[in-house]
Amino acid sequence: MLVVYSSSSDEEGDSSVNTRSQEDGENAYPDKKRPKIEQLSTKTKLPVPHCVLNMFPEELDPQTEDSSLHGGRIRSFKHEQGNWVTYVYLPYNPEEEFTDLLDEFVSLAKCHGIDLRPQEEFHLSLSQTVVLRYHWIQPFTQNLKASLVHCRRFMCSAERLKVYCNAEKTRTFIGVEVSTGNNELLDLIKVVDKTMADFGLNTFYKDPSFHVSLAWCIGDLKAQINGFLKELQSIMDKQEDGPCTLNLNCVELRCRTGNKVFCFPLSPEK
């Protein structure tokens, strides 16, 4: 059960209303016995239990709406108490040399007047970003786990760059599009979509372009980045050890909801 605690402004509001009521009462009964007005006792705000704080860390943080704290990123969903932003994905753990590649991307983009920022973590999305209510999290993840029981591990790779923009046109991404493993990814999408549909949530895109996002910038700059995409691809293709290819060893699927991450290992190949 959630307990809503009154704020200090609410308490002050109660006190001022009571004072005005008392003054109005004195003027309303100048010659008659004034009705007894009981003074409201001062309310003491109870501390929020730690167990509640741990359950809803994001909802109780008033700074989460400040886009300056997130690199200027704007929320796709209105921040509401009890809503948990959720998506399903395959993780990608790059080699250390991958950082050097992204630094070259950032430098080239800067020459074209674009403030490009590397991703903090890398993954391949298997769902749209949706919102779960807190009490949905456990049945949602259990449903997904049961649906994935027969899904097997596989490999996929990506080497060609492509520019993407989110639906709200608030951010543009440079991603590497998957070239092998598409059929296995589509099979996973069917499983994830079934869980989404069971909870009345949006399913994945009809004609998905599976990719791993490498870097992003604020706004819809798709046309500008496409203008020097060949230069970026040249950086990918001319690495010291040969053309850069992202190889994803898809051994587990993950679901991030709020600040929680659930892992679902895929079955070993026969």
Secondary structure, 3 states (H helix, E strand, C coil): CCCCCCCHHHHHHHHHHHHHHHHHHHHHCCCCCCCCCCCCCCCCCCCCCHHHHHHCCCCCCHHHHCHHHHCCCCCCCCCCCCEEEEEEEEEECCCCCHHHHHHHHHHHHHHCCCCCEECCCEEEECCCCEEEEHHHHHHHHHHHHHHCCCCECEEEEEEEEEEEECCCCCEEEEEEEEEECHHHHHHHHHHHHHHHHHCCCCCCCCCCCCEEEEEEEECCCHHHHHCCHHHHHHHHHCCCCCCCCEEEEECEEEEEECCEEEEEECECCC
